[in-house]
Structure formats: C-alpha cells, structure tokens
Amino acid sequence: MPANKKYLSSPFQRFLKITAGFIGGYLVMFSFHLLMTLLFQKKNVIVTAGITGYILWATLLLLAFLAKNAWKIWIIYLLLATLFYLPFLLK
C-alpha cells in the first residue's frame, strides 16, 4: 500500500532535512563540545566527546527528520551553533 501523499515532503524539503541532520547536527555537536572545553578540562572533554558527540549528532539527525519544516530546523541548528560557539570565540 503506497504512502499517503499528504504525509510526504517535497524533494527539496527532504534535501534540506538531510543536510540539516548531517551538517547542521555536526555543527551543533562540534560547537557544543567547544563550549564544554571552556567549562571543563580539555583532556576530559576530548575523551568523552567520542561517545557523547556521536549520541548528540545522532539525536540531532533524528530530530531533523521529525520536523515538519526543514527551514525552521536549519535556523534552529544555526542559532544553537552560534550560541554555543560565541563564548569560545569571545575568549
């Protein structure tokens, strides 16, 4: 039985969701761990980033596909990445 057309997104929205999940999720994850290096010792953050980074990235990837509008998720991910990176940049 084919899927109902009203639940499918357009090809461009699908592309935006994929890129937001992969690229935007990675930017948020990376900037979050940079922020953590300001709060904790760098060696501790680097050790835990291997595990927590993958979990955070996978969660953000999933959230991108659950969103109805891909533009909103891109804006949210870019704002979060900027918010997390700003203290590191100002230091």
N, C-alpha and C positions, 0 to 999 in steps of 0.2 A: 504494500500500500504506500503510495508516494506521500511525501510530507505536504502539509497544507501550505500554500504559497504565502499566506499572511504571516507565518512564523519564520520565513526565510528572509535573510537580509540580502541586500544588493551586493554584487561582486565588489564594488568599491568599498562599501561598509565592511565587508569581510576582509578585504586587504588592509583597511585601517585597523581592524581588530587584531589581525595577525601581527602587524608591525607594532602596534601599541603593546601587545603582550610580550613580544620578543625584545624589541628595542627599548620601549618606554619602561617596561618592567625591569630590564637590566639597568637603565639609568637610575631608576628609583633605588634599586637594591645597592648599586655601587655608591651613590651619594649618601645613602643611609649608613653604610659602613664607614665612609669617610667621616661622617659626623660622629660615629662611635669612637673613632681614633682620637677625637678631641676630648672625649669624656673618660676613656679608659686607656690603659697602656696599649701601645701599638701591637706588641707581640701577642697579647691576649686576643685582640680583635682579629688579627690575621689568622690565628689558629681556629677561632670559632666561625670566621666568615666562610670557610669552606663548606660548612654544614648549613649554617643559618642563611647564607647567601642563596644557596640552591632552593631552600624551602621558601624563602621570601619571593624569589623570582618565579617559582612555580605557582605560588598563590596569586601573584600579580598577573601572571599569564592567564590563569583561570578566570580571574575577575574581569579581565578584558573581554573575554568571550561571553560572559554573563551580562554585560552591559547592553542596553538597547541601542544607544547612540555611541558610535566609535569616536566621534569628535569630542564628546564630553570626557571620555576616558583618557584621550590624548592630553586634553587640557589639565585634567586632574594629575596625571602622571608627570607632566612637565612642571606643574606648580609644586608638587611634592619634591621632585628632584631639585628644583631651585631652592626650595625652603630648606632642604637638608644640606645642600652644598653651600649656601650663603655663609653660615658661620665658619666653615672651613676656608672659604675664600677671603673673609674679612680678617682671619687670623694672620 
